[in-house]
């Protein structure tokens, strides 16, 4: 479901998230935005993030570093750096402004001092709305999501909205729920409080590997 009424400013964008809708563009060259309200919504339960044996080995091996909000613009640009993207100029500007206001955040993965993966999204109450992620090396986006879910759990977040379900997200534990159920969960999360900066981000894989994470 979509309604071509482009978001005008960051305040309206936050109101849209609180109402359960989000903006997209048809392509990077299309200046127009439209609202999206999926019939089935993707969510990633924070206590059920799935760590495969191969991902667990990568986490233990290290050879990368994870940061929070170290390069938000670079993460957005990494997500847009593909043949087809819904991230156009207005989208980029809106989320950079939300980041400046403390409502949009990124988690980055660095290898050999190069940004190789990341994920960014918006926070309201105890809800994190994942917008996009990218990977320039094997499993970099998985590492980013692993660290992000562990951190969000520590900070008291209740809802990780992935917007849509994909095979990649499903392999990590994401689920599809009906719109009505999503709105109920969203309402509960908006009534609660969480701060992505408290406690401070800890890049150790411990928070990813702790016992309430699913492994196989």
KOLKEDO-724766 format. One line per 4 residues: number of its first residue (from 1); their letters; for each residue x, y, z of C-alpha. Coordinates in nm, 2 decimals, always signed. Example, Ala and Ser with C-alpha at 12.3 -4.5 7.8 and 13.67 -1.06 7.14 Angstrom:
BEGIN
1) AS) +1.23,-0.45,+0.78 ~ +1.37,-0.11,+0.71 .
This chain:
BEGIN
1) XXXX) +0.00,+0.00,+0.00 ~ +0.14,+0.34,-0.09 ~ +0.02,+0.70,-0.11 ~ +0.23,+0.95,-0.32 .
5) XXXX) +0.24,+1.23,-0.06 ~ +0.61,+1.30,-0.01 ~ +0.74,+1.37,+0.34 ~ +0.82,+1.73,+0.37 .
9) XXXX) +1.06,+1.75,+0.67 ~ +1.21,+1.54,+0.95 ~ +0.93,+1.61,+1.19 ~ +0.67,+1.47,+0.95 .
13) XXXX) +0.90,+1.17,+0.89 ~ +0.90,+1.09,+1.26 ~ +0.52,+1.12,+1.28 ~ +0.50,+0.88,+0.99 .
17) XXXX) +0.72,+0.62,+1.17 ~ +0.50,+0.66,+1.48 ~ +0.20,+0.59,+1.26 ~ +0.36,+0.28,+1.11 .
21) XXXX) +0.45,+0.40,+0.77 ~ +0.78,+0.49,+0.60 ~ +0.90,+0.67,+0.28 ~ +1.07,+0.53,-0.03 .
25) XXXX) +1.16,+0.65,-0.38 ~ +1.13,+0.46,-0.70 ~ +1.49,+0.51,-0.78 ~ +1.79,+0.73,-0.70 .
29) XXXX) +1.70,+0.96,-0.99 ~ +1.33,+0.99,-0.90 ~ +1.29,+1.31,-0.69 ~ +0.95,+1.20,-0.55 .
33) XXXX) +0.89,+1.00,-0.24 ~ +0.59,+0.78,-0.14 ~ +0.46,+0.64,+0.18 ~ +0.47,+0.26,+0.24 .
37) XXXX) +0.25,+0.06,+0.47 ~ +0.32,-0.32,+0.41 ~ +0.03,-0.56,+0.47 ~ +0.29,-0.80,+0.61 .
41) XXXX) +0.57,-0.64,+0.82 ~ +0.92,-0.78,+0.88 ~ +1.04,-0.78,+1.24 ~ +1.36,-0.92,+1.40 .
45) XXXX) +1.30,-1.04,+1.76 ~ +1.60,-0.91,+1.95 ~ +1.62,-1.22,+2.17 ~ +1.61,-1.46,+1.87 .
49) XXXX) +1.88,-1.33,+1.64 ~ +2.02,-1.64,+1.47 ~ +2.40,-1.69,+1.47 ~ +2.51,-1.96,+1.23 .
53) XXXX) +2.82,-2.16,+1.31 ~ +3.00,-1.97,+1.02 ~ +2.90,-1.64,+1.16 ~ +3.00,-1.74,+1.51 .
57) XXXX) +3.35,-1.83,+1.38 ~ +3.37,-1.48,+1.22 ~ +3.28,-1.32,+1.54 ~ +3.54,-1.51,+1.74 .
61) XXXX) +3.80,-1.46,+1.47 ~ +3.78,-1.08,+1.49 ~ +3.98,-0.91,+1.21 ~ +3.72,-0.64,+1.21 .
65) XXXX) +3.59,-0.36,+1.43 ~ +3.24,-0.24,+1.50 ~ +3.14,+0.12,+1.57 ~ +2.82,+0.31,+1.65 .
69) XXXX) +2.75,+0.63,+1.46 ~ +3.11,+0.67,+1.35 ~ +3.02,+0.73,+0.98 ~ +2.64,+0.77,+0.94 .
73) XXXX) +2.67,+0.94,+0.60 ~ +2.92,+0.68,+0.47 ~ +2.67,+0.40,+0.58 ~ +2.38,+0.56,+0.40 .
77) XXXX) +2.60,+0.60,+0.09 ~ +2.71,+0.24,+0.12 ~ +2.35,+0.13,+0.12 ~ +2.28,+0.34,-0.18 .
81) XXXX) +2.58,+0.21,-0.37 ~ +2.41,-0.05,-0.58 ~ +2.26,-0.07,-0.93 ~ +1.91,-0.01,-0.81 .
85) XXXX) +1.82,+0.18,-0.49 ~ +1.53,+0.36,-0.34 ~ +1.77,+0.61,-0.16 ~ +1.75,+0.93,-0.36 .
89) XXXX) +1.88,+1.28,-0.27 ~ +1.58,+1.38,-0.06 ~ +1.59,+1.05,+0.13 ~ +1.96,+1.10,+0.21 .
93) XXXX) +1.91,+1.46,+0.32 ~ +1.62,+1.37,+0.55 ~ +1.80,+1.09,+0.73 ~ +2.12,+1.30,+0.77 .
97) XXXX) +1.90,+1.56,+0.94 ~ +1.74,+1.29,+1.16 ~ +2.09,+1.18,+1.25 ~ +2.19,+1.53,+1.34 .
101) XXXX) +1.88,+1.54,+1.57 ~ +1.97,+1.21,+1.74 ~ +1.69,+1.01,+1.58 ~ +1.88,+0.81,+1.31 .
105) XXXX) +2.18,+0.59,+1.38 ~ +2.43,+0.36,+1.21 ~ +2.64,+0.07,+1.30 ~ +2.95,+0.02,+1.10 .
109) XXXX) +3.19,-0.27,+1.03 ~ +3.55,-0.18,+0.95 ~ +3.81,-0.41,+0.80 ~ +4.17,-0.29,+0.73 .
113) XXXX) +4.05,+0.06,+0.82 ~ +3.79,+0.05,+0.54 ~ +3.41,+0.07,+0.59 ~ +3.30,-0.27,+0.46 .
117) XXXX) +2.94,-0.30,+0.59 ~ +2.68,-0.14,+0.80 ~ +2.31,-0.08,+0.88 ~ +2.12,+0.24,+0.96 .
121) XXXX) +1.78,+0.32,+1.10 ~ +1.55,+0.54,+1.31 ~ +1.47,+0.53,+1.68 ~ +1.15,+0.63,+1.86 .
125) XXXX) +1.07,+0.52,+2.21 ~ +1.19,+0.16,+2.24 ~ +1.15,+0.09,+1.86 ~ +1.43,+0.07,+1.61 .
129) XXXX) +1.32,+0.10,+1.24 ~ +1.59,-0.06,+1.02 ~ +1.61,+0.12,+0.69 ~ +1.89,-0.04,+0.49 .
133) XXXX) +2.22,-0.23,+0.52 ~ +2.51,-0.31,+0.29 ~ +2.81,-0.54,+0.27 ~ +3.13,-0.50,+0.07 .
137) XXXX) +3.29,-0.81,+0.22 ~ +3.16,-1.15,+0.31 ~ +2.92,-1.14,+0.61 ~ +2.99,-0.77,+0.68 .
141) XXXX) +2.62,-0.69,+0.70 ~ +2.55,-0.99,+0.92 ~ +2.82,-0.88,+1.16 ~ +2.66,-0.53,+1.17 .
145) XXXX) +2.32,-0.68,+1.24 ~ +2.46,-0.91,+1.50 ~ +2.63,-0.63,+1.69 ~ +2.33,-0.40,+1.65 .
149) XXXX) +2.07,-0.65,+1.79 ~ +2.30,-0.73,+2.08 ~ +2.33,-0.36,+2.16 ~ +1.96,-0.28,+2.12 .
153) XXXX) +1.88,-0.56,+2.36 ~ +2.12,-0.42,+2.62 ~ +1.96,-0.07,+2.57 ~ +1.61,-0.20,+2.64 .
157) XXXX) +1.47,-0.18,+2.29 ~ +1.16,-0.39,+2.23 ~ +1.10,-0.37,+1.85 ~ +1.33,-0.41,+1.56 .
161) XXXX) +1.13,-0.33,+1.25 ~ +1.29,-0.46,+0.93 ~ +1.00,-0.33,+0.71 ~ +1.01,-0.62,+0.47 .
165) XXXX) +1.10,-0.98,+0.50 ~ +1.39,-1.11,+0.29 ~ +1.56,-1.45,+0.26 ~ +1.87,-1.30,+0.41 .
169) XXXX) +1.68,-1.15,+0.71 ~ +1.48,-1.47,+0.76 ~ +1.81,-1.67,+0.79 ~ +1.89,-1.44,+1.08 .
173) XXXX) +1.56,-1.49,+1.26 ~ +1.34,-1.22,+1.11 ~ +0.96,-1.29,+1.09 ~ +0.66,-1.16,+0.90 .
177) XXXX) +0.36,-1.04,+1.10 ~ +0.03,-0.89,+0.99 ~ -0.01,-0.52,+0.99 ~ -0.25,-0.52,+1.28 .
181) XXXX) -0.01,-0.72,+1.50 ~ +0.27,-0.49,+1.40 ~ +0.07,-0.18,+1.51 ~ +0.01,-0.34,+1.85 .
185) XXXX) +0.38,-0.41,+1.90 ~ +0.47,-0.06,+1.77 ~ +0.22,+0.10,+2.01 ~ +0.38,-0.08,+2.31 .
189) XXXX) +0.73,+0.01,+2.20 ~ +0.64,+0.38,+2.16 ~ +0.51,+0.39,+2.51 ~ +0.84,+0.26,+2.65 .
193) XXXX) +1.18,+0.43,+2.67 ~ +1.52,+0.33,+2.54 ~ +1.84,+0.51,+2.46 ~ +2.07,+0.37,+2.19 .
197) XXXX) +2.36,+0.56,+2.36 ~ +2.30,+0.41,+2.71 ~ +2.47,+0.19,+2.80 ~ +2.75,+0.29,+2.57 .
201) XXXX) +2.82,+0.07,+2.27 ~ +3.06,-0.22,+2.35 ~ +3.21,-0.36,+2.03 ~ +3.29,-0.69,+2.20 .
205) XXXX) +3.12,-0.99,+2.04 ~ +3.01,-1.10,+2.39 ~ +2.68,-0.92,+2.36 ~ +2.61,-1.10,+2.04 .
209) XXXX) +2.71,-1.45,+2.17 ~ +2.53,-1.43,+2.50 ~ +2.30,-1.72,+2.59 ~ +1.97,-1.58,+2.47 .
213) XXXX) +2.10,-1.56,+2.11 ~ +2.00,-1.86,+1.90 ~ +2.29,-2.06,+1.75 ~ +2.31,-2.37,+1.53 .
